[in-house]
Amino acid sequence: MADENKKDFFEETNEVDENDVDIITLHNIEKDVDEDFYHLATFDCEGKWYVGLLPTKPEKGEEDAVYIFRIEEGKNENMIVSIDDEAEMEKAFAEFTKFMEENTPDEDK
């Protein structure tokens, strides 16, 4: 379901100008490595804040993979946390899709 929508937004992601986007580095605990992501959007969904990220170096077969994380307030700074609840992820992805549709220039015009 989510994969069908991703290609509409990110067919040209390999042409991203790294000077025009923010890069966010997250530590992958499972692999014990830092990974860089293009920051695509920060958006609100039902009173919570989320961020949409695209890997700068996607794994083979995941070139269009978009990661959605929830932003939570920490004591000294905000934290980006994974979303374990499937219903929350579906709502957040739907809001991300809507946000991108409303905020991505339509090149056909």
C-alpha positions as CSV (number, residue, x, y, z in Angstrom):
1,M,0.0,0.0,0.0
2,A,2.6,2.6,1.0
3,D,5.0,1.5,-1.7
4,E,2.5,2.4,-4.4
5,N,2.5,6.1,-3.2
6,K,6.3,6.5,-2.8
7,K,7.2,6.4,-6.5
8,D,4.9,9.3,-7.3
9,F,6.9,11.6,-5.0
10,F,10.4,10.2,-5.3
11,E,11.0,9.1,-8.9
12,E,13.7,11.9,-9.1
13,T,15.3,11.5,-5.7
14,N,18.6,10.4,-7.2
15,E,18.8,13.9,-8.6
16,V,18.6,15.6,-5.2
17,D,21.0,18.5,-4.9
18,E,22.7,17.8,-1.6
19,N,23.3,21.6,-1.2
20,D,19.6,22.3,-1.1
21,V,18.5,19.8,1.5
22,D,19.2,19.0,5.1
23,I,21.0,15.8,6.0
24,I,20.1,14.1,9.3
25,T,22.4,11.5,10.7
26,L,20.9,8.7,12.8
27,H,22.7,5.9,14.6
28,N,21.5,2.5,13.6
29,I,21.7,0.5,16.9
30,E,21.2,-2.9,15.1
31,K,24.1,-2.3,12.7
32,D,26.1,0.0,15.1
33,V,26.7,2.5,12.3
34,D,25.6,6.1,11.6
35,E,23.4,6.5,8.6
36,D,22.6,9.8,6.7
37,F,19.1,10.7,5.5
38,Y,17.7,13.5,3.4
39,H,15.1,15.4,5.4
40,L,12.0,15.5,3.3
41,A,9.4,16.9,5.7
42,T,8.4,17.6,9.2
43,F,4.7,17.4,9.7
44,D,1.9,17.3,12.3
45,C,-0.5,14.4,12.5
46,E,-3.2,14.3,15.2
47,G,-1.2,16.6,17.5
48,K,2.1,14.7,17.2
49,W,5.1,15.7,15.1
50,Y,6.7,13.4,12.6
51,V,9.6,13.5,10.2
52,G,9.9,11.9,6.7
53,L,13.4,10.8,5.8
54,L,15.0,9.3,2.6
55,P,18.3,7.4,2.9
56,T,21.2,9.1,1.2
57,K,22.7,5.6,0.4
58,P,19.7,3.3,0.1
59,E,20.2,-0.4,0.1
60,K,19.7,-2.3,-3.2
61,G,16.0,-2.5,-3.9
62,E,15.0,0.2,-1.5
63,E,15.9,3.3,-3.5
64,D,12.4,4.7,-2.9
65,A,12.2,3.8,0.7
66,V,10.9,6.6,2.9
67,Y,11.2,6.3,6.7
68,I,8.7,8.0,9.0
69,F,9.7,8.7,12.6
70,R,7.9,10.4,15.5
71,I,9.5,13.3,17.2
72,E,9.4,13.3,21.0
73,E,10.5,15.9,23.5
74,G,13.5,14.8,25.5
75,K,14.9,16.6,28.6
76,N,17.4,18.6,26.7
77,E,16.5,18.0,23.0
78,N,14.0,16.4,20.7
79,M,14.4,12.8,19.9
80,I,13.5,10.9,16.7
81,V,11.9,7.6,17.6
82,S,10.6,4.6,15.5
83,I,6.9,4.0,15.3
84,D,6.0,0.5,16.4
85,D,2.2,0.8,16.1
86,E,0.9,-0.1,12.7
87,A,-2.2,2.1,12.9
88,E,-0.1,5.1,13.9
89,M,2.3,4.5,11.1
90,E,-0.5,4.3,8.5
91,K,-2.0,7.6,9.8
92,A,1.4,9.2,9.8
93,F,2.2,8.0,6.3
94,A,-1.2,9.2,5.0
95,E,-0.5,12.6,6.4
96,F,3.0,12.6,5.0
97,T,1.6,11.7,1.5
98,K,-0.9,14.6,1.8
99,F,1.8,17.0,3.0
100,M,4.1,16.1,0.1
101,E,1.2,16.4,-2.4
102,E,0.4,19.9,-1.1
103,N,4.0,21.0,-0.9
104,T,5.7,19.5,-3.9
105,P,5.7,21.6,-7.0
106,D,3.7,20.1,-9.9
107,E,6.1,20.1,-12.8
108,D,3.3,19.3,-15.3
109,K,1.8,22.8,-15.0
